[in-house]
Amino acid sequence: MIAYPPTGGGHLMRVAVLLAMIMLSAALSPVIAQERIYCPLPEHGTWVNRYAEPKQITRVEVETKCVDNRVEARIRAFTSCIPRDCKWGWTEATLRDDGSLSVNLIGFLRTKVLTVRAFGDMLDVQEVDVPHDEELPATKQVYNLERK
């Protein structure tokens, strides 16, 4: 008759289950206050450029909301055209690591890359205008819009 040593698997199994429960509770726990994002973001709202010249940004509309601790944002921009402003449709925006929002407004002749960040009642808008014709240079413009 062969004698087998007693198996101590019960203790090991309890430790493994306890460790799994701790890891699961950590993964499901709410985000700590420093990482939590509060909505709406400061950029939320309608912003206007009262001094816009032709082809410049006249208005930016930003909508933000939080869903499951994640920011959803969209931006629509208007540029000065004749007889009325040209409208770039609502486009999903990306929240960048520095806290600003970025959006690519794709048009027939060019793409406008906008990066926006609120400072109180002012919205800093950095625009990079990228023509689809590779022979034309990209241009950069900065605007300061006021909350409407």
C-alpha positions in Angstrom: 0.0 0.0 0.0 1.3 3.4 -1.0 0.8 6.3 1.4 0.2 9.7 -0.2 0.9 12.9 1.7 -2.2 14.9 2.6 -3.1 17.5 0.1 -3.2 21.1 1.4 -5.1 22.3 -1.6 -8.0 23.7 0.5 -5.8 26.5 2.0 -4.2 27.3 -1.4 -7.6 27.4 -3.1 -9.0 29.9 -0.4 -6.0 32.2 -0.9 -6.5 32.1 -4.7 -10.2 32.9 -4.4 -9.5 35.7 -1.9 -6.8 37.2 -4.2 -9.2 37.0 -7.2 -11.9 38.8 -5.2 -9.5 41.6 -4.2 -8.4 42.1 -7.7 -12.0 42.1 -9.0 -13.1 44.6 -6.4 -10.2 46.9 -7.2 -11.1 46.7 -10.9 -14.8 47.5 -10.2 -14.2 50.2 -7.6 -15.1 53.8 -8.5 -12.4 56.0 -9.9 -10.6 58.1 -7.4 -11.5 61.8 -7.3 -8.4 63.0 -9.2 -9.2 60.8 -12.1 -12.9 61.5 -12.2 -14.1 63.8 -15.0 -17.0 66.1 -14.3 -19.5 67.1 -17.0 -20.2 69.2 -18.7 -16.7 70.2 -19.4 -15.7 73.9 -19.2 -15.6 74.0 -23.1 -19.3 73.1 -23.2 -21.4 75.8 -24.8 -21.5 78.3 -27.7 -18.5 80.5 -28.3 -18.3 83.4 -30.8 -15.6 85.4 -32.6 -17.1 88.9 -33.0 -14.1 90.1 -35.0 -13.9 87.3 -37.6 -12.8 88.1 -41.1 -13.8 86.2 -44.2 -12.9 82.5 -44.0 -12.1 82.7 -40.3 -13.9 80.9 -37.5 -17.0 82.9 -36.3 -18.6 80.4 -33.9 -17.8 77.1 -32.2 -20.4 75.0 -30.5 -19.3 72.3 -28.1 -21.5 69.6 -26.5 -20.1 67.3 -23.8 -21.6 64.6 -21.6 -20.2 61.8 -19.4 -21.3 58.3 -19.9 -19.9 55.6 -17.6 -17.1 57.9 -16.4 -16.1 58.6 -20.0 -16.4 61.9 -21.8 -18.4 62.1 -25.0 -17.9 65.4 -26.9 -18.8 66.8 -30.3 -18.0 70.1 -31.9 -19.5 72.1 -34.7 -17.8 75.1 -36.2 -18.9 78.0 -38.4 -16.6 80.1 -40.7 -17.3 83.5 -42.1 -18.7 83.2 -45.7 -20.8 85.3 -47.9 -23.9 85.7 -47.8 -24.0 83.7 -44.5 -21.6 81.6 -42.4 -20.5 78.2 -43.6 -21.3 75.4 -41.2 -19.1 72.4 -40.5 -21.3 69.6 -39.2 -21.3 68.0 -35.8 -18.2 65.9 -35.4 -17.0 63.7 -32.6 -14.2 65.2 -30.6 -11.4 63.6 -28.7 -10.4 64.5 -25.1 -6.6 65.0 -25.2 -4.2 64.2 -22.3 -3.7 68.0 -21.7 -7.4 68.4 -21.1 -8.2 70.1 -24.4 -10.6 68.8 -27.1 -9.5 68.0 -30.6 -11.6 67.5 -33.7 -11.0 66.9 -37.5 -13.5 68.8 -39.6 -13.2 67.2 -43.0 -14.4 69.2 -46.0 -14.3 68.9 -49.8 -11.2 71.1 -50.3 -9.6 71.0 -46.9 -9.6 69.5 -43.4 -9.6 71.8 -40.4 -8.0 70.4 -37.3 -9.3 72.3 -34.2 -8.0 72.1 -30.7 -10.1 73.9 -28.1 -9.5 74.7 -24.5 -11.6 77.0 -22.2 -10.0 79.6 -20.0 -12.9 81.1 -18.0 -15.2 82.9 -20.4 -12.7 82.6 -23.3 -12.1 79.6 -25.6 -8.7 79.2 -27.1 -9.1 77.7 -30.6 -6.1 76.5 -32.5 -6.9 75.8 -36.1 -4.6 73.9 -38.6 -6.0 74.2 -42.1 -4.8 71.3 -44.2 -5.7 71.6 -47.9 -6.3 68.3 -49.7 -4.1 69.6 -52.6 -0.6 68.6 -51.5 0.9 71.6 -53.4 -0.7 74.0 -51.0 0.8 74.6 -47.6 -1.1 74.0 -44.3 -1.7 77.1 -42.3 -2.1 77.7 -38.5 -4.4 80.2 -36.9 -5.2 80.9 -33.2 -8.6 82.5 -32.2 -9.9 83.6 -28.8 -13.7 83.2 -28.7 -16.1 84.6 -26.1 -18.8 82.6 -24.4 -22.2 83.6 -25.9 
